């Protein structure tokens, strides 16, 4: 079966000259921005809500401990200005760590979400091209899924379907050849035979 990697290139992507693999760019991973960004957004929103809530509770707990430490410092004779400065610095550092942690986690999950959805959208896009190729009358596989892509089971079923259709096409071509020989032997007009020959040739091209 014919394998054409360029036919399965993403929209707007161009194959690298010299036969080498195409360069990976961010837009190559956003084959279907609507789908990928939507579900990545769901993950990010849930992450922000959960991490933000846990961070807020941790901050409240830490703030209560800071107040207890302030009382201890006051009992040790520390000045009110020193106590307020230390408490504010401790709370500020904790808040910065919590906000920074939530932002880093959100960014990491957003990137991971795009890569994960790409494993589904990429194969789905390739399958769409393969279906379109067959719809145009070509009973051949033009491009394959990469190792590690999702939808491998779907592709195997599609590949088996193509093989079945190709075998059936070959049988029908054989029947046509027999019919053409019989038509000529029976003295059929050249015009009628020409139509049968044209049909056979069109069916043979579908197998290329």
Buried (B, 14 or more C-beta within 10 A) or exposed (E): EEEBBEBBBBEEBEEEEEEEEBEEEEEBBBBBEEBBBEBBEEBBEEBBEEBBEEBEEBBEEBBEEBEEBBEEBEEEEEEEEEBEEBBEEBBEEBBEEBBEEBEEBBEEBBEEBBEBBBBBBBBBBBBEBBEEBBEEEBBBBBBBBEEEBBBEEEBEEBBEEBEEBBEEBBEEBEEBEEBBEEBEEEEBEEEEBEEBBEBBEEBEEBBE
